Amino acid sequence: MQPAIDSIEPIIFIGALLVLISIVVSRVSARLGVPALLLFLILGMIAGSEGPGGIDFDDPEIARSIGVVALALILFAGGLDTNWQSVRPVLWHSLKLATIGVLLTALLLGWFVSIVTPFSLLEGLLLGSIVSSTDAAAVFAVLRSKNVRLRGNLKPLLELESGSNDPMAVFLTLGFIGLITKSVPSLISLVPMFVLQMLLGALIGYIAGRTMIYIVNNLRLEYEGLYPVLTFALILIFYSGATIIGGNGFLTVYLAGIIMGNNEFIHKRSLIRFHDGIAWLMQISMFLTLGLFVFPSELLPLTGIGLLVSVVLMFLARPAGVFITLIFSSINLREKLLISWVGLRGAVPIILATFPLTAGIEQADMIFNLVFFIVLTSALFQGSSIPIVAKWLRVDAPLEQEEEETPKAEEGKPIIYRLGEIRVPEDSNLVNKRIVEARIPEAVEIVLIGRGNQIITPTGSTIIKPDDVLLILADEDSLKQLMEMLEP
């Protein structure tokens, strides 16, 4: 029997094939020095209706829906991978850039766009808001591809700013759409709306992070494979729940990821790997979808104005936002210049560009095409030149220098790790506790557990029993701490 022409299998085949090609093509990004996500976007354009692929896709609702879900999962994975100890010293500067810096960038670019295009001031500000946030994944993909490291606190500052400035861009975009469509009464009314959204988003994000840790540690599922499914569902529940009650759902999932990633929970390593993989899948799927959605023939007439707006964003709006925001900080001129140049646009602006389309804004098509053009030029020019600019400004740090920053260099003596066996006393404080709950020192690695005639490979959920023999790898200080914890 022949399969039906309109069956789902051809769609599955084409979708999987595009993802596979994207993964293979990503290897080229390291050689070209451009973000892999840009190549995914171009691949989507090639596969689209005006490319050799000829796939006809013109549904802004689907593109927007895919983008929103993808962004929520990407932000959670970014938070999960954020080291709180490294970003805490630059927290205040990063938050200022993620809020005031984004606002200033949006206002300056929006005002300029309203002058050089047929857009009204509100439509110009809408465009400025859409492209006001930066893309952390694209920035650090370029830095890694060229083995460039940044001095001091530049890397954590850029990491936290890029991860936390998306909620502000989302808020501004929705706010100006509301002003244009008259669903928001006035510009002043955006202020209490902003405070409410951010406070609710932050509060729910903290609750979400703590709740996810508690659920993962205490649900005790029979199958380890269900834990990724559990966290996947919880992310979407907390995102949508926060949004429904008026909070910023993207801020919620990002904070939840930070809180969860900086605490202990069972299957932590496997869950971090899972969400990293999901984030990559979401980015590939999103960029392919948005690449299919754009029509290259509509971009060509906008080349001139698109280049002009891109230049103003890169050389005026973003730097002005950075320098004004950090005017009283201790960050020096060269570091501010690099922060200004690392304004790489990525996934979020293209996702936000679908919002005016679904809202019925008059200039929505032109806004989408301009945003798409800005993202392309930003990735090509800024993305490929970030390593060069970092070296030119002398804010890069050689890879070897980072590798030498070890406890041995700081303390002047080597750290010796020993492999040994310890028996758990029957009246120990650790008896009947899971490893994840035992607060065992970080430098202690429990390699195996001997229990009677059994040899157990431990995980975070493994329960410590009386007379267990722990085969451990630890340094002298951590070994002493563990011995004290084993006492009744």
N, C-alpha and C positions, 0 to 999 in steps of 0.2 A: 504494500500500500504506500502511495506517495504522500509525503508530508504536505500539509496545507501551506499555501503560499504565505498566509498571514500568521503562521505559527510563531511562537516565541523563540524557537531555537536559533534562527538566523540573527536575531537581535542579541541573544546571549553570545553567540559565536563572535560577532563583530565587536561587541563590548569587551569581551575577554581578550580578543586579538589586539585591540587598541591599548589596553592596559599592558599587555605583554610587550608590545612595541615601545611603549613609553618607558618601561623599565630598562629595556635594552638601550634606548636612545639616551637615557640618563647618564650613561657612561661617557657620552660625548661632552657633557656639560663641564667635566673637570678639565678637559683639554681646551675647550673654548673659553673657560672662565666666566660662563654665564649661568644663571640659576637653571637647574633642571626643570623647574616649573614652567619657565618660558618655553622650553622645548615641547613640553606637554601641550601648552597652549597652541603653539604653531602646528603641532600634529593634529589637534582638533580642527584647526582651520583647514588643513590639507584634506582631512576626512569629510569636511562639511560640504554643503550643497554647491558651493562655488569652487571646490577643489576637486582633485581626481577621485576622491572617495564618493562624492555625490550624495552624502547622507543629508536628508532634508530635516532640519530641526529648527522650529521657530515658535517655541512655547515658553514665554517668560515665567509663567507660574511654576513650571517644572524646574527650570534653571534656578529660580529663586529658592524653591523648596530644597533642592539638592544642596545649594550653597549654604543655607542656614544650618542644616543638619551637619554638613561637613565642617563648617566653621566651629560649631559647638564642640565637636569631637577633637578638632585640631587644637583648640584653645585648652581643652582639658589635658591633652597630651603634652602641650607646652608647659602648663603649670606643673604637671607631674614630673617633668624633667628639670624644673627650676630648683637650683640649690639655694635655700633661704639664707644660709650662712654667707654665701658670696654676694647675694643681691641686697642684703640688709644694710651694708654701709652706703649704698647708693639709692636707697628706697625713696628718699625725699626728692632727689633730683629726677629720678625716673618717673615718679608720679606727677611732678610738675610738667615734664615733657609730654606725658601721656594725656594730660588734661589741658593746661594752659597752652602748651606748645601746639597741640592739635587744633585748638580753637583759633589761635592766631594764624596758623597756616591756612585754615579754612576761610577765615575772614579776608585775609590779604589776597589769596588766590581768587576767591569768589568775587571780590570787588573788581579785580583786574579783568576777569572773564566777562563781567557785566558791561565793561567798557568796550572790549574788542569783539564781542559777539552780539547776536540779536537777543541774548538772554536778558531777562529782567534781573534786578539785583537779587531777588530771592532765588531765582533759578541759578544765577552765578554762585551764590552761597551754597546752594545744594550741590553743585558740582565740586566746589572747594571742599565741602564736608566729606563727600564720597572718597576723594583721593587724599584725605588728610592723615591717614594712618600708615604706618610702615609695616614691612613684612620681615619678621625675625628669621623664619625658615630660609627665605631666599638670601638674606644677608650672610648668614653663617654658612650656608652651603657654598657661597663664593669664597669666603675666608678659608674654609677647610680645603677647598679644591686647590688653593694656592699655598697651603701650609702657612698662612699668615696668622699670627697671634697679636693681640693688642696689649699695650702696657697698662699697668695699674688696674683701675676699676672700669675701664672703658667697655670691656666685653660684658660684664654683668649689667652695667647701666643700659647698654643698647639692648641686651636681652630682655630685661624687665620692661623697658619702655616699649619695645616692639610687641611684647606679649600682652601688655596692659592698655595700649592705646586704641585697640579696636572697639571696646565698649563706648568710648567717647565719640568715635567716628559714626558708630551705629546710631547713637543718641542724636547727634547733630543732623544726620541724614533724615531720620524719621521726623525730627522736629521741623526742619525746613519743608519737608513734604507736607506735614500737617498745616504749616502756614500757607503754603501755596494752594492747598485744597480746602482751606478755611476750616479744617477740623480742629486746628489749634487757634485760639482767639487772637493771641498777640505774642510778640517776641518776648515780652516780660514774663509771660506765663510759662516759658520754657525753663526759667530758673527754678521754681519749686518742683517742676517735673524732673529736672536733672537731679536735684538733691534727693528726691524720693526714689528715683530709679537706682541711683548709685548706692544709697544707704540700704535699700532693700536687697539689691544685688549682692552687696558685700556681706550683709547679715545672713542671707540665705546661703551664700557661698561658704561662710564659716560653718554654719549648721550642716550644710551638705557634706563638706569635707569630713567633719567629725562623725556624721551619721554613716557615711560610706565606710570609714575605718571600722566603726563598731559592727556594722552588718557583716562586712567581709571577715572580721575576726571571730564573730560569734555565731554566724548562721550554720557553720559546720556542714557544708554540703558534702554529699557522698562522692561526687565526681569533681575532680580538679578542673576539668574542662568547662564547668558551669560558672566558675568565678569570673572569667572574662565576659561572659554573657550577662552576669549580674551587674558588673560595673558599667557595661555598655548601656543597659536599661536604666540604671540609676542616673547616669549623665543626662540622658534625654528627659527623664522625669523631672530632675531638678532644673534643667534649662527651661523646659516648657512651663513648669509650675511657677518659677520665678517670673517669667514673662507674663503669664496669665494674671498674676496678682499685682502687676505694675512694676516689677523690678527689672534690672538689666540682666537677662539670662546669660549673656556672654561673660559678663563679669563674674556671675555666680559660678559657672563651670571652671573658669580660669582659677579663681581663688580655691575652689574645691580641689583642683588638681595640685595646687601648691601645698595646701594643708596635708593632703593625702601623701604626696610625694616626699614630704619632710617628716613623716612619722612611719613607724613600723607597722606592717600588716602582713598577713600570710600570703605566700605566693607573690611577694613584691616584685621580684626580678621578672618572673614570667608575665605578670600583669603589665609592667612597664614596657616590656618588649611587645606585648600584644597591642597596647594602645599606640605605641610608636608605629607599628605596622598599619594599624587602622588609620592613623593620621596621614601616612603616606598614601594609602589607598584612597582616602577622601580627597586629598589634594590632587592626585592624578585624575580621579573621576570628575572632580569639579572643574579642573582646567580643560579637560577634554570636552566636557559638556558646554562650557562657556566658549571654547574654541569653535565647536559646532554651531553655536548660537550666533556668532558674529558673521557678517557678510563683508569680505574684503573690499568689494566694489564700493561699499558705502564709506570705507575708510579713506580711500584715495582723495576724494574732494576735500577732506578735512586735514590733509597733510600739513599745509601751511599753518593754519590756526592751531592744529594739534602740537606742532613743534614749538610754536611760540608759547603756548600755555605750559608745555613741559619745561621749557627753559626757565620761565618765570617761577615755576614750582621748585625746580632744582637749585636755582641761583638766587632767588629772592625770598619767596614765601617760606620755604622750609628753614633756610638760614636765619631769617628774621625771627621766626618763631622760636628757634633754638637760642639765639643770642639774647633776645628779650627775656625769655624764661629763665635763663641761667646767668643773668646780668650780675647778680650779687654772689654767685657761687665761686668756689676756689678752683674751678675747672679752667685750665689755661686756654689761650687762643687756639693753639694747634689742635687740642682735643675738641674744642667747640666746632672747629672747621670740619673735623672728621665726622662728628655727630651730625652736622648739617648735611654732609655729603651722603651719609648712610641713611638716606630717606627712601630706600628702595621700596617701590610699590609692588604689591603682589595680588594675592587672592581676594582679600577683603574688598578693595575698591570695585573689582569686577562684580562681586556678589552684590554689593550695595547699589551698583549701577542698574541692577534688575528691579530694584524697589520702585523707582519712578515709572518704569514700564508697567508694572502691575497696578500702580496707583493712578494711571491715566494722565500723567503730567504731559502737557502739550509738547515740550521739547525733549521728551524722554529718549527718543531714538538718537538724537544728536548728542545728548548727554552720555548715553551708553557708548557710542562710537568714540567720543572724545576720551572717555575714561579708558577704554580699551587701548587707544593710541598712546595715552600717557603711561599706562602700565608697560606697554611694549618698549617705548623709548627709555623709560626709567631702568628697566631690566638690562637693556642693551648698553646704555651709556654708563649709568651708575654701577650696575652689577659687574660689568667687565673691568671697571677702573678702580673699584674699592681697594684691592690689594696695592695697586700702584700709588693711589692717593695716601694710603696708610704709611707706606715707606717714604713717600715724598715729605709727609708731615712729621716723620720720625716718631710715630706713635706705635709702630709695630714692634713686637718682641720676638726674637728668634725662637723657633721650636725647642732648640736645645736648652735655652735658658729656662723655659717652663718645666722641662723635665728634671732640671737640677734642683727645683724647689722642693726638697724632701726634708723629712725630719732630721736626717743625717747632717744636711748642710746647716740647718738651724741650730742644732744642739751640739754639733761637733763630735758626735759619737754614733756608731752604727746601731741600728735596731735589729736585734737577733730574735728570730721567731723559732720556737721550739715545738716539736710534735710530741705530745704526751698523752697519758691516760689518767682519767680522774673518775673515781667511783662516787656516785651520788648517795650520801647517807640517807637512812630511812626517815630521819626527822629533819631533813633539809628544807629550807624555805622554798626551794624550787620544785619540790615534789608535787606532781599533779598539775603543774603549770605547762602551758604550751610554750615553745621556744620564743615565739613572738611576744609573749606576755612576760617573759622572764627578765627582760632588760639586761641581757648579757652584753658585756662590753663589745663595741664595734670591732675591735682588733682581735676578737676571739672567733675563730671559725670551728664549729663543731663538724668534723669530717664524717664520723660514723658513730653509731650508738650500739654498744653490745648489750643485749638484753637476754639473759639465759643463753640459749643456743642460737638466738637470732642475731643477725647483723642488720641494722636498720640505717638506711640513708635518710638523714633528717631533713624535714622541711619546717617552715614556720609554724605549721599546725601540729607538729609532733609533740606529744605530751611526755614530759620527763617523769620517769618512774623510779621508785626506790631501788637501789642497787644497780641502776644503769651504769655502764662503763662508757664514759665519753672520751672518744678519741679527738683531741683538740689540737689546733694550731694557733699559737698565741705568743706575744712578746712577754717579757718578764713582768712588767707592770700590770698588764691586763690579766695575766695568769693569777697574780696575787688578788686582784679584784674578784675574779671568779671564785677563788678558794674561799674568800670571805663571804660571798653570796651563798655558797653551798652550806655554810654553817647554819645550825638551827636558830 
